[in-house]
Amino acid sequence: MATPAIKKIRVLTYHKVGTRPSRSSSNKEWTSLSSLTRTLDKIKRNGLETLLPEKILRGEIPPKAVLLVFLDGYRSFYTTVYPLLKERGLSACVCLPTACVGTYNSWQDPYREPWQDLLTWEEVNELAKDPLISIGAQALNRQDLTLLPAEQAAYCAQESVFRLTKKLSQKPNLFAAYPAQNKTENI
């Protein structure tokens, strides 16, 4: 029996989209709206196909595939990114630390990084109804699971998946965990 060929999937990850506050110390977490717009336009122009984790799990990977992942469930995904994706017919996955939905990024020091609003459950439910959007999970409070004892890390992951499954009546197909390595690649 032949082993199926592994296809290359570009994965582009984002956190916060918009104008970086002047006192922000998290430069790498911010993507300007103009930069994101250029990237989305380049995806369309180069004939890349955005896909969702569900397609990857089914083995439906086109030759020029890209997975767009938006981490931490920032509200800017709903207000800024989602309209851009819809306009272009592109798909994406947004991952949520489920204990923080409807609040703000309390895991960051507000003196070094101004707090940002996170998605509400109403917005998450609306996004989940769109076939171009997939909702993924992250650790309950966005913890770095590598720093926790195994039992606590397992609880933070499993409980987050459980809460998301209960709220959306479907199990997430992607789980994003920290620490994430940042690697930039031109499309």
C-alpha positions in Angstrom: 0.0 0.0 0.0 1.4 3.4 -1.1 1.8 6.2 1.4 -0.2 9.2 0.4 1.8 12.3 -0.5 1.9 15.0 2.1 0.7 18.2 0.7 2.1 21.6 1.7 -0.3 23.9 3.6 0.7 27.4 4.3 -0.6 28.5 7.7 -0.8 32.2 8.4 -1.6 33.2 12.0 -2.7 36.5 13.4 -3.6 37.9 16.8 -4.7 41.6 16.8 -5.6 43.4 13.7 -5.7 47.2 13.6 -3.7 50.1 14.7 -1.1 49.2 17.3 -1.5 51.5 20.4 1.5 53.7 21.0 2.2 52.1 24.4 2.0 48.6 23.1 5.0 46.4 23.7 3.6 43.5 21.7 4.6 44.6 18.2 4.7 41.1 16.8 1.1 40.5 17.9 -0.3 43.4 15.8 -1.1 43.3 12.1 -2.1 46.5 10.4 -5.4 46.5 8.5 -3.5 47.6 5.3 -1.0 44.7 5.7 -3.8 42.1 6.2 -5.8 43.5 3.3 -2.7 43.2 1.0 -2.2 39.6 2.2 -5.8 38.7 1.5 -5.7 40.3 -1.9 -2.4 38.5 -2.7 -4.1 35.2 -1.7 -6.9 35.8 -4.2 -4.5 37.1 -6.9 -2.2 34.1 -6.6 -5.0 31.6 -6.8 -4.4 30.2 -3.3 -7.4 28.4 -1.7 -8.2 29.1 1.9 -9.4 26.1 3.7 -10.8 25.1 7.1 -9.5 22.5 9.5 -12.5 20.3 8.6 -11.2 19.9 5.0 -7.7 19.0 6.2 -9.1 16.3 8.5 -11.0 14.9 5.4 -7.9 15.0 3.3 -9.3 17.6 1.0 -6.2 19.6 0.5 -5.9 21.6 -2.8 -2.5 22.1 -4.3 -2.2 25.8 -3.4 -3.8 25.7 0.1 -3.6 28.3 2.9 -5.1 28.1 6.4 -5.8 31.5 8.0 -5.9 31.3 11.8 -6.8 34.1 14.1 -5.8 33.5 17.7 -7.2 34.7 21.0 -10.7 35.6 19.8 -10.2 39.3 19.5 -13.3 41.3 18.7 -11.5 42.9 15.8 -11.9 39.6 14.0 -15.7 40.2 14.0 -15.6 43.9 13.3 -12.7 44.2 10.9 -11.4 40.9 9.6 -14.7 39.0 9.0 -16.1 41.7 6.6 -12.8 41.5 4.6 -13.0 37.7 4.4 -16.7 37.8 3.4 -16.0 40.4 0.7 -13.3 38.1 -0.8 -15.0 34.8 -0.2 -12.1 33.5 1.9 -12.4 31.2 4.9 -10.6 31.3 8.2 -10.5 29.7 11.7 -10.7 31.8 14.8 -9.5 30.2 18.0 -10.9 31.1 21.4 -9.7 30.8 25.0 -13.3 29.9 26.1 -13.1 31.2 29.7 -12.4 34.7 28.3 -15.1 35.0 25.7 -17.0 38.3 26.2 -14.3 39.9 28.3 -10.8 41.2 27.3 -7.2 39.9 27.0 -6.6 39.9 30.8 -3.6 37.7 30.3 -1.6 40.8 29.3 -0.3 43.5 31.5 -2.4 46.6 30.7 0.6 48.9 31.4 2.6 47.2 28.6 -0.2 46.2 26.3 -3.6 48.0 26.4 -6.4 45.5 26.9 -8.5 44.6 23.8 -12.1 43.4 23.8 -12.7 39.7 22.9 -15.6 38.2 20.9 -18.9 37.7 22.7 -20.8 34.5 22.6 -23.4 36.1 20.4 -20.7 37.0 17.9 -19.2 33.6 18.1 -22.6 32.0 17.4 -23.1 34.2 14.4 -19.6 33.4 13.0 -20.2 29.6 13.6 -23.2 29.7 11.3 -21.0 30.9 8.4 -19.7 28.0 6.3 -16.5 30.0 5.6 -15.6 30.3 9.3 -14.4 27.6 11.7 -14.3 28.1 15.4 -11.3 26.5 17.2 -10.4 26.3 20.8 -7.4 27.4 22.9 -6.5 26.7 26.5 -9.2 27.9 28.9 -7.6 31.2 29.8 -4.9 31.2 27.1 -2.4 29.5 29.4 1.0 28.3 28.1 0.2 24.6 28.5 3.9 23.7 28.5 4.4 25.5 31.8 1.6 23.6 33.6 1.7 20.2 35.3 0.3 17.6 32.9 -3.0 17.2 34.8 -3.7 20.9 34.9 -2.7 21.3 31.2 -5.1 18.5 30.2 -7.9 20.1 32.2 -7.3 23.6 30.6 -7.4 22.0 27.1 -10.3 19.6 27.7 -12.5 22.1 29.6 -12.1 24.7 26.8 -13.1 22.1 24.2 -16.0 21.0 26.3 -17.3 24.6 26.8 -17.0 25.4 23.1 -18.8 22.1 22.2 -21.6 22.9 24.6 -22.1 26.4 23.4 -21.9 25.6 19.7 -23.3 22.1 19.7 -20.3 20.9 17.7 -16.8 19.9 18.6 -13.9 22.2 17.4 -11.7 20.8 14.7 -8.6 22.9 15.7 -6.9 23.4 19.0 -4.2 26.1 19.2 -1.7 25.9 22.0 1.1 28.1 23.2 3.9 28.8 22.9 3.5 29.4 19.2 6.5 29.9 17.1 6.3 32.9 14.7 7.7 32.3 11.2 7.1 34.7 8.4 6.9 33.4 4.9 6.1 35.3 1.7 3.1 33.9 -0.1 
